[in-house]
Amino acid sequence: MTQQMTQPGNTPQQVTALARTDSFTFSCHKGVKCFTECCRMLELALTPYDVLRLRMATGLTSQELLDNYIIIEQDPGEPFPRFYLTMVDDGRASCVFVADQGCTVYEHRPAACRAYPLGRAVIRDENGTMEEHFVLMKEEHCQGFQEPVVQNAQQYSEGQELLTYNSFNDAAAVILQHDSIRKGFIPSAKQIELFILTFYNIDTFREMVLKDRMDSITLTPTEKNRLGNDEELLLFGIEWLRQQLFAPF
């Protein structure tokens, strides 16, 4: 799954490929003149794990986040919808969670926010091996590259606590980069509903599983207890959805 935080329009930027151990100079903090500028005029794509963490930050349910803070888009021919964080209509398309002092959900901020100015993508081959790629995005407005902090992609990812996010995003690639998808498989309306349920509406999914309202899921009390953990539930949902979409392939 690609982490995406793009600037719409014609924002000048330089994008270069970056190996995991290639060094670059960058730091972002309140003392940088452009602080929070990268939180405006953007399209912030959300992964399932991003939404899981935003629930923790806001105290909202996944359904409440979907209703109030998330835009769902799907172009004709796309297998699955895309999910974006709502921006404030303030003339600058500011992130709904940005304030003068910075990010109000910083501890649980999305992966794309943590990764910036890195971009990360993974390609899943036919054997299930994940091939990781990085790029470095230098945008004209960003002053963070003038800060005297030298690090590489691995160090930056660790410092931004990205490894957990990456592991869950990579797990979702089992669905998003499945061979059937590459061959043109388009899910039915019902299957897309299941995709949204398991990937982005984890609270409703949990309720349906625990109350035995999913016909194809039968669990023991011990198994149900384990799914009280959000991360366990998300991984369970990914594997269950894979079976619903692609079994017996």
Phi and psi restraints in degrees (value plus and minus 20) as a CYANA .aco file:
   2 THR   PHI    -107.2   -67.2
   2 THR   PSI     114.1   154.1
   3 GLN   PHI    -104.4   -64.4
   3 GLN   PSI     108.6   148.6
   4 GLN   PHI    -148.7  -108.7
   4 GLN   PSI     104.2   144.2
   5 MET   PHI    -162.1  -122.1
   5 MET   PSI      78.6   118.6
   6 THR   PHI    -131.8   -91.8
   6 THR   PSI     128.8   168.8
   7 GLN   PHI    -115.3   -75.3
   7 GLN   PSI      98.8   138.8
   8 PRO   PHI     -90.2   -50.2
   8 PRO   PSI     145.7   185.7
   9 GLY   PHI      63.8   103.8
   9 GLY   PSI    -167.2  -127.2
  10 ASN   PHI    -136.9   -96.9
  10 ASN   PSI      23.5    63.5
  11 THR   PHI     -83.5   -43.5
  11 THR   PSI     101.2   141.2
  12 PRO   PHI     -82.9   -42.9
  12 PRO   PSI     113.8   153.8
  13 GLN   PHI    -175.5  -135.5
  13 GLN   PSI     133.4   173.4
  14 GLN   PHI    -136.6   -96.6
  14 GLN   PSI     102.3   142.3
  15 VAL   PHI    -134.7   -94.7
  15 VAL   PSI     103.0   143.0
  16 THR   PHI    -148.1  -108.1
  16 THR   PSI     125.2   165.2
  17 ALA   PHI     -87.9   -47.9
  17 ALA   PSI     126.9   166.9
  18 LEU   PHI    -160.8  -120.8
  18 LEU   PSI     105.4   145.4
  19 ALA   PHI     -97.1   -57.1
  19 ALA   PSI     140.8   180.8
  20 ARG   PHI     -76.0   -36.0
  20 ARG   PSI     -54.1   -14.1
  21 THR   PHI    -122.5   -82.5
  21 THR   PSI     -15.4    24.6
  22 ASP   PHI     -91.7   -51.7
  22 ASP   PSI     113.4   153.4
  23 SER   PHI    -107.4   -67.4
  23 SER   PSI     129.8   169.8
  24 PHE   PHI    -166.9  -126.9
  24 PHE   PSI     141.5   181.5
  25 THR   PHI    -126.9   -86.9
  25 THR   PSI     100.5   140.5
  26 PHE   PHI    -188.2  -148.2
  26 PHE   PSI     124.4   164.4
  27 SER   PHI    -180.6  -140.6
  27 SER   PSI     124.5   164.5
  28 CYS   PHI    -145.9  -105.9
  28 CYS   PSI     110.3   150.3
  29 HIS   PHI    -180.9  -140.9
  29 HIS   PSI     155.7   195.7
  30 LYS   PHI     -82.8   -42.8
  30 LYS   PSI     -41.3    -1.3
  31 GLY   PHI     -99.7   -59.7
  31 GLY   PSI     -31.4     8.6
  32 VAL   PHI     -98.7   -58.7
  32 VAL   PSI     113.2   153.2
  33 LYS   PHI     -78.9   -38.9
  33 LYS   PSI     -51.0   -11.0
  34 CYS   PHI    -111.4   -71.4
  34 CYS   PSI      -4.8    35.2
  35 PHE   PHI     -69.6   -29.6
  35 PHE   PSI     106.8   146.8
  36 THR   PHI      56.1    96.1
  36 THR   PSI     -20.8    19.2
  37 GLU   PHI     -84.4   -44.4
  37 GLU   PSI     -51.1   -11.1
  38 CYS   PHI     -93.9   -53.9
  38 CYS   PSI     -24.0    16.0
  39 CYS   PHI    -115.0   -75.0
  39 CYS   PSI      -7.0    33.0
  40 ARG   PHI    -153.9  -113.9
  40 ARG   PSI     136.4   176.4
  41 MET   PHI      32.8    72.8
  41 MET   PSI      34.6    74.6
  42 LEU   PHI    -162.4  -122.4
  42 LEU   PSI     144.4   184.4
  43 GLU   PHI    -135.5   -95.5
  43 GLU   PSI      90.9   130.9
  44 LEU   PHI    -124.3   -84.3
  44 LEU   PSI      82.3   122.3
  45 ALA   PHI     -95.2   -55.2
  45 ALA   PSI     118.6   158.6
  46 LEU   PHI    -130.0   -90.0
  46 LEU   PSI     113.3   153.3
  47 THR   PHI    -110.8   -70.8
  47 THR   PSI     146.0   186.0
  48 PRO   PHI     -76.3   -36.3
  48 PRO   PSI     -60.2   -20.2
  49 TYR   PHI     -89.4   -49.4
  49 TYR   PSI     -51.4   -11.4
  50 ASP   PHI     -77.9   -37.9
  50 ASP   PSI     -66.1   -26.1
  51 VAL   PHI     -87.3   -47.3
  51 VAL   PSI     -58.7   -18.7
  52 LEU   PHI     -76.1   -36.1
  52 LEU   PSI     -64.9   -24.9
  53 ARG   PHI     -93.1   -53.1
  53 ARG   PSI     -55.7   -15.7
  54 LEU   PHI     -85.0   -45.0
  54 LEU   PSI     -50.2   -10.2
  55 ARG   PHI     -79.2   -39.2
  55 ARG   PSI     -63.1   -23.1
  56 MET   PHI     -85.4   -45.4
  56 MET   PSI     -57.7   -17.7
  57 ALA   PHI     -91.3   -51.3
  57 ALA   PSI     -57.2   -17.2
  58 THR   PHI    -119.6   -79.6
  58 THR   PSI     -40.1    -0.1
  59 GLY   PHI      57.7    97.7
  59 GLY   PSI     -12.9    27.1
  60 LEU   PHI    -108.9   -68.9
  60 LEU   PSI     137.8   177.8
  61 THR   PHI     -98.9   -58.9
  61 THR   PSI     144.9   184.9
  62 SER   PHI     -82.2   -42.2
  62 SER   PSI     -55.2   -15.2
  63 GLN   PHI     -86.7   -46.7
  63 GLN   PSI     -59.3   -19.3
  64 GLU   PHI     -85.6   -45.6
  64 GLU   PSI     -58.0   -18.0
  65 LEU   PHI     -83.8   -43.8
  65 LEU   PSI     -64.0   -24.0
  66 LEU   PHI     -81.0   -41.0
  66 LEU   PSI     -60.1   -20.1
  67 ASP   PHI     -92.6   -52.6
  67 ASP   PSI     -52.7   -12.7
  68 ASN   PHI    -134.8   -94.8
  68 ASN   PSI     -43.1    -3.1
  69 TYR   PHI    -151.0  -111.0
  69 TYR   PSI     -18.4    21.6
  70 ILE   PHI    -147.9  -107.9
  70 ILE   PSI     113.5   153.5
  71 ILE   PHI    -123.5   -83.5
  71 ILE   PSI     111.8   151.8
  72 ILE   PHI    -129.0   -89.0
  72 ILE   PSI     106.6   146.6
  73 GLU   PHI    -149.7  -109.7
  73 GLU   PSI     125.6   165.6
  74 GLN   PHI    -171.7  -131.7
  74 GLN   PSI      98.9   138.9
  75 ASP   PHI    -104.5   -64.5
  75 ASP   PSI     133.0   173.0
  76 PRO   PHI     -75.5   -35.5
  76 PRO   PSI     114.8   154.8
  77 GLY   PHI      71.3   111.3
  77 GLY   PSI     -33.4     6.6
  78 GLU   PHI     -99.6   -59.6
  78 GLU   PSI     118.2   158.2
  79 PRO   PHI     -90.6   -50.6
  79 PRO   PSI     -57.4   -17.4
  80 PHE   PHI    -152.1  -112.1
  80 PHE   PSI     132.4   172.4
  81 PRO   PHI     -90.9   -50.9
  81 PRO   PSI     140.5   180.5
  82 ARG   PHI    -129.0   -89.0
  82 ARG   PSI     130.0   170.0
  83 PHE   PHI    -142.9  -102.9
  83 PHE   PSI     106.9   146.9
  84 TYR   PHI    -146.4  -106.4
  84 TYR   PSI     125.8   165.8
  85 LEU   PHI     -92.8   -52.8
  85 LEU   PSI     116.0   156.0
  86 THR   PHI     -83.9   -43.9
  86 THR   PSI     121.8   161.8
  87 MET   PHI    -128.0   -88.0
  87 MET   PSI     131.7   171.7
  88 VAL   PHI     -97.5   -57.5
  88 VAL   PSI     119.1   159.1
  89 ASP   PHI    -104.1   -64.1
  89 ASP   PSI      50.9    90.9
  90 ASP   PHI    -134.1   -94.1
  90 ASP   PSI      -5.8    34.2
  91 GLY   PHI      66.5   106.5
  91 GLY   PSI     -29.4    10.6
  92 ARG   PHI    -145.3  -105.3
  92 ARG   PSI     -16.0    24.0
  93 ALA   PHI      29.2    69.2
  93 ALA   PSI      33.7    73.7
  94 SER   PHI     -97.1   -57.1
  94 SER   PSI     128.6   168.6
  95 CYS   PHI     -79.3   -39.3
  95 CYS   PSI     119.9   159.9
  96 VAL   PHI     -84.9   -44.9
  96 VAL   PSI     -37.8     2.2
  97 PHE   PHI    -126.8   -86.8
  97 PHE   PSI      -8.2    31.8
  98 VAL   PHI    -116.5   -76.5
  98 VAL   PSI     121.0   161.0
  99 ALA   PHI    -154.8  -114.8
  99 ALA   PSI     155.6   195.6
 100 ASP   PHI     -77.5   -37.5
 100 ASP   PSI     -55.8   -15.8
 101 GLN   PHI    -102.2   -62.2
 101 GLN   PSI     -23.7    16.3
 102 GLY   PHI     102.0   142.0
 102 GLY   PSI    -175.5  -135.5
 103 CYS   PHI     -96.0   -56.0
 103 CYS   PSI     107.2   147.2
 104 THR   PHI    -103.2   -63.2
 104 THR   PSI     -28.5    11.5
 105 VAL   PHI    -141.7  -101.7
 105 VAL   PSI      13.0    53.0
 106 TYR   PHI     -74.0   -34.0
 106 TYR   PSI     -63.2   -23.2
 107 GLU   PHI     -80.8   -40.8
 107 GLU   PSI     -48.8    -8.8
 108 HIS   PHI    -139.4   -99.4
 108 HIS   PSI       4.0    44.0
 109 ARG   PHI     -82.2   -42.2
 109 ARG   PSI     131.8   171.8
 110 PRO   PHI     -81.3   -41.3
 110 PRO   PSI     142.0   182.0
 111 ALA   PHI     -80.6   -40.6
 111 ALA   PSI     -61.0   -21.0
 112 ALA   PHI     -82.4   -42.4
 112 ALA   PSI     -55.0   -15.0
 113 CYS   PHI     -87.7   -47.7
 113 CYS   PSI     -61.7   -21.7
 114 ARG   PHI     -85.0   -45.0
 114 ARG   PSI     -59.3   -19.3
 115 ALA   PHI     -94.3   -54.3
 115 ALA   PSI     -51.8   -11.8
 116 TYR   PHI     -72.5   -32.5
 116 TYR   PSI     112.4   152.4
 117 PRO   PHI    -112.2   -72.2
 117 PRO   PSI      -3.6    36.4
 118 LEU   PHI    -103.2   -63.2
 118 LEU   PSI     126.5   166.5
 119 GLY   PHI    -136.8   -96.8
 119 GLY   PSI     118.4   158.4
 120 ARG   PHI    -149.5  -109.5
 120 ARG   PSI     117.1   157.1
 121 ALA   PHI    -157.9  -117.9
 121 ALA   PSI     130.7   170.7
 122 VAL   PHI    -144.8  -104.8
 122 VAL   PSI     124.1   164.1
 123 ILE   PHI    -138.5   -98.5
 123 ILE   PSI     103.4   143.4
 124 ARG   PHI    -115.0   -75.0
 124 ARG   PSI     100.9   140.9
 125 ASP   PHI    -105.4   -65.4
 125 ASP   PSI     159.2   199.2
 126 GLU   PHI     -86.0   -46.0
 126 GLU   PSI     -36.7     3.3
 127 ASN   PHI    -113.7   -73.7
 127 ASN   PSI     -19.9    20.1
 128 GLY   PHI      68.8   108.8
 128 GLY   PSI     -19.0    21.0
 129 THR   PHI     -94.2   -54.2
 129 THR   PSI     117.2   157.2
 130 MET   PHI    -118.8   -78.8
 130 MET   PSI     101.6   141.6
 131 GLU   PHI    -123.0   -83.0
 131 GLU   PSI     101.7   141.7
 132 GLU   PHI    -117.8   -77.8
 132 GLU   PSI     118.7   158.7
 133 HIS   PHI    -153.8  -113.8
 133 HIS   PSI     121.4   161.4
 134 PHE   PHI    -141.9  -101.9
 134 PHE   PSI     129.3   169.3
 135 VAL   PHI    -152.3  -112.3
 135 VAL   PSI     136.3   176.3
 136 LEU   PHI    -132.6   -92.6
 136 LEU   PSI     106.2   146.2
 137 MET   PHI    -126.1   -86.1
 137 MET   PSI      95.1   135.1
 138 LYS   PHI    -126.2   -86.2
 138 LYS   PSI      86.2   126.2
 139 GLU   PHI    -117.6   -77.6
 139 GLU   PSI     129.6   169.6
 140 GLU   PHI     -78.0   -38.0
 140 GLU   PSI     -56.3   -16.3
 141 HIS   PHI     -97.6   -57.6
 141 HIS   PSI     -39.0     1.0
 142 CYS   PHI     -98.6   -58.6
 142 CYS   PSI     101.9   141.9
 143 GLN   PHI    -117.1   -77.1
 143 GLN   PSI     -22.5    17.5
 144 GLY   PHI     -84.5   -44.5
 144 GLY   PSI     -42.5    -2.5
 145 PHE   PHI     -93.8   -53.8
 145 PHE   PSI     -30.5     9.5
 146 GLN   PHI    -108.9   -68.9
 146 GLN   PSI     -25.2    14.8
 147 GLU   PHI     -98.2   -58.2
 147 GLU   PSI     121.8   161.8
 148 PRO   PHI    -104.7   -64.7
 148 PRO   PSI      30.1    70.1
 149 VAL   PHI    -135.6   -95.6
 149 VAL   PSI      95.5   135.5
 150 VAL   PHI    -123.5   -83.5
 150 VAL   PSI     110.7   150.7
 151 GLN   PHI    -177.3  -137.3
 151 GLN   PSI     148.9   188.9
 152 ASN   PHI    -132.9   -92.9
 152 ASN   PSI     157.8   197.8
 153 ALA   PHI     -80.9   -40.9
 153 ALA   PSI     -59.8   -19.8
 154 GLN   PHI     -84.2   -44.2
 154 GLN   PSI     -67.3   -27.3
 155 GLN   PHI     -84.4   -44.4
 155 GLN   PSI     -61.7   -21.7
 156 TYR   PHI     -84.8   -44.8
 156 TYR   PSI     -62.7   -22.7
 157 SER   PHI     -80.9   -40.9
 157 SER   PSI     -63.1   -23.1
 158 GLU   PHI     -85.7   -45.7
 158 GLU   PSI     -62.3   -22.3
 159 GLY   PHI     -84.9   -44.9
 159 GLY   PSI     -50.6   -10.6
 160 GLN   PHI    -110.7   -70.7
 160 GLN   PSI     -12.5    27.5
 161 GLU   PHI      36.1    76.1
 161 GLU   PSI      23.5    63.5
 162 LEU   PHI    -107.9   -67.9
 162 LEU   PSI     -37.0     3.0
 163 LEU   PHI     -83.1   -43.1
 163 LEU   PSI     -58.3   -18.3
 164 THR   PHI     -85.7   -45.7
 164 THR   PSI     -65.6   -25.6
 165 TYR   PHI     -77.3   -37.3
 165 TYR   PSI     -66.1   -26.1
 166 ASN   PHI     -81.5   -41.5
 166 ASN   PSI     -58.7   -18.7
 167 SER   PHI     -84.7   -44.7
 167 SER   PSI     -59.1   -19.1
 168 PHE   PHI     -94.6   -54.6
 168 PHE   PSI     -57.1   -17.1
 169 ASN   PHI     -84.7   -44.7
 169 ASN   PSI     -57.4   -17.4
 170 ASP   PHI     -88.6   -48.6
 170 ASP   PSI     -55.4   -15.4
 171 ALA   PHI     -81.6   -41.6
 171 ALA   PSI     -56.6   -16.6
 172 ALA   PHI     -88.2   -48.2
 172 ALA   PSI     -39.7     0.3
 173 ALA   PHI     -84.6   -44.6
 173 ALA   PSI     -40.0     0.0
 174 VAL   PHI     -78.3   -38.3
 174 VAL   PSI     -52.6   -12.6
 175 ILE   PHI    -108.4   -68.4
 175 ILE   PSI     -73.6   -33.6
 176 LEU   PHI     -88.3   -48.3
 176 LEU   PSI     -47.8    -7.8
 177 GLN   PHI    -137.2   -97.2
 177 GLN   PSI       6.7    46.7
 178 HIS   PHI     -82.6   -42.6
 178 HIS   PSI     128.3   168.3
 179 ASP   PHI     -76.0   -36.0
 179 ASP   PSI     -55.2   -15.2
 180 SER   PHI     -83.9   -43.9
 180 SER   PSI     -57.5   -17.5
 181 ILE   PHI     -84.3   -44.3
 181 ILE   PSI     -63.6   -23.6
 182 ARG   PHI     -83.3   -43.3
 182 ARG   PSI     -47.2    -7.2
 183 LYS   PHI    -109.2   -69.2
 183 LYS   PSI     -15.4    24.6
 184 GLY   PHI      82.8   122.8
 184 GLY   PSI     -10.9    29.1
 185 PHE   PHI     -80.9   -40.9
 185 PHE   PSI     110.3   150.3
 186 ILE   PHI    -137.2   -97.2
 186 ILE   PSI      98.5   138.5
 187 PRO   PHI     -84.5   -44.5
 187 PRO   PSI     134.0   174.0
 188 SER   PHI     -93.7   -53.7
 188 SER   PSI     149.9   189.9
 189 ALA   PHI     -79.3   -39.3
 189 ALA   PSI     -59.1   -19.1
 190 LYS   PHI     -85.9   -45.9
 190 LYS   PSI     -60.8   -20.8
 191 GLN   PHI     -87.3   -47.3
 191 GLN   PSI     -54.7   -14.7
 192 ILE   PHI     -87.0   -47.0
 192 ILE   PSI     -56.9   -16.9
 193 GLU   PHI     -79.8   -39.8
 193 GLU   PSI     -61.3   -21.3
 194 LEU   PHI     -86.7   -46.7
 194 LEU   PSI     -57.2   -17.2
 195 PHE   PHI     -79.8   -39.8
 195 PHE   PSI     -69.1   -29.1
 196 ILE   PHI     -83.2   -43.2
 196 ILE   PSI     -61.5   -21.5
 197 LEU   PHI     -81.3   -41.3
 197 LEU   PSI     -71.8   -31.8
 198 THR   PHI     -97.7   -57.7
 198 THR   PSI     -54.1   -14.1
 199 PHE   PHI    -106.1   -66.1
 199 PHE   PSI     -58.4   -18.4
 200 TYR   PHI    -144.9  -104.9
 200 TYR   PSI     -25.8    14.2
 201 ASN   PHI    -147.7  -107.7
 201 ASN   PSI      40.4    80.4
 202 ILE   PHI     -84.5   -44.5
 202 ILE   PSI     -51.2   -11.2
 203 ASP   PHI     -87.6   -47.6
 203 ASP   PSI     -63.5   -23.5
 204 THR   PHI     -87.5   -47.5
 204 THR   PSI     -59.6   -19.6
 205 PHE   PHI     -80.0   -40.0
 205 PHE   PSI     -65.8   -25.8
 206 ARG   PHI     -79.7   -39.7
 206 ARG   PSI     -65.9   -25.9
 207 GLU   PHI     -79.6   -39.6
 207 GLU   PSI     -63.0   -23.0
 208 MET   PHI     -88.0   -48.0
 208 MET   PSI     -57.5   -17.5
 209 VAL   PHI     -88.6   -48.6
 209 VAL   PSI     -67.8   -27.8
 210 LEU   PHI     -88.5   -48.5
 210 LEU   PSI     -47.0    -7.0
 211 LYS   PHI    -116.8   -76.8
 211 LYS   PSI      -5.8    34.2
 212 ASP   PHI      37.3    77.3
 212 ASP   PSI      20.5    60.5
 213 ARG   PHI    -120.6   -80.6
 213 ARG   PSI     -13.2    26.8
 214 MET   PHI    -128.6   -88.6
 214 MET   PSI      89.9   129.9
 215 ASP   PHI     -76.7   -36.7
 215 ASP   PSI     -53.5   -13.5
 216 SER   PHI    -111.2   -71.2
 216 SER   PSI     -14.3    25.7
 217 ILE   PHI    -141.1  -101.1
 217 ILE   PSI     100.8   140.8
 218 THR   PHI    -147.6  -107.6
 218 THR   PSI      98.9   138.9
 219 LEU   PHI    -145.8  -105.8
 219 LEU   PSI     131.5   171.5
 220 THR   PHI     -99.1   -59.1
 220 THR   PSI     142.1   182.1
 221 PRO   PHI     -74.6   -34.6
 221 PRO   PSI     -57.4   -17.4
 222 THR   PHI     -85.1   -45.1
 222 THR   PSI     -62.5   -22.5
 223 GLU   PHI     -85.8   -45.8
 223 GLU   PSI     -60.1   -20.1
 224 LYS   PHI     -83.2   -43.2
 224 LYS   PSI     -59.7   -19.7
 225 ASN   PHI     -82.3   -42.3
 225 ASN   PSI     -57.7   -17.7
 226 ARG   PHI     -84.2   -44.2
 226 ARG   PSI     -51.6   -11.6
 227 LEU   PHI    -100.1   -60.1
 227 LEU   PSI     -16.3    23.7
 228 GLY   PHI     -89.3   -49.3
 228 GLY   PSI     -39.1     0.9
 229 ASN   PHI    -102.0   -62.0
 229 ASN   PSI     104.9   144.9
 230 ASP   PHI     -77.1   -37.1
 230 ASP   PSI     -64.9   -24.9
 231 GLU   PHI     -88.3   -48.3
 231 GLU   PSI     -59.7   -19.7
 232 GLU   PHI     -82.5   -42.5
 232 GLU   PSI     -60.5   -20.5
 233 LEU   PHI     -85.3   -45.3
 233 LEU   PSI     -60.6   -20.6
 234 LEU   PHI     -83.6   -43.6
 234 LEU   PSI     -64.2   -24.2
 235 LEU   PHI     -85.4   -45.4
 235 LEU   PSI     -59.7   -19.7
 236 PHE   PHI     -80.9   -40.9
 236 PHE   PSI     -63.7   -23.7
 237 GLY   PHI     -84.0   -44.0
 237 GLY   PSI     -59.2   -19.2
 238 ILE   PHI     -82.6   -42.6
 238 ILE   PSI     -66.5   -26.5
 239 GLU   PHI     -88.0   -48.0
 239 GLU   PSI     -60.6   -20.6
 240 TRP   PHI     -83.3   -43.3
 240 TRP   PSI     -62.3   -22.3
 241 LEU   PHI     -85.2   -45.2
 241 LEU   PSI     -58.4   -18.4
 242 ARG   PHI     -76.6   -36.6
 242 ARG   PSI     -63.4   -23.4
 243 GLN   PHI     -86.7   -46.7
 243 GLN   PSI     -58.5   -18.5
 244 GLN   PHI     -88.0   -48.0
 244 GLN   PSI     -54.6   -14.6
 245 LEU   PHI    -104.9   -64.9
 245 LEU   PSI     -60.9   -20.9
 246 PHE   PHI    -140.4  -100.4
 246 PHE   PSI     -31.5     8.5
 247 ALA   PHI     -80.7   -40.7
 247 ALA   PSI     120.0   160.0
 248 PRO   PHI    -115.3   -75.3
 248 PRO   PSI       4.2    44.2
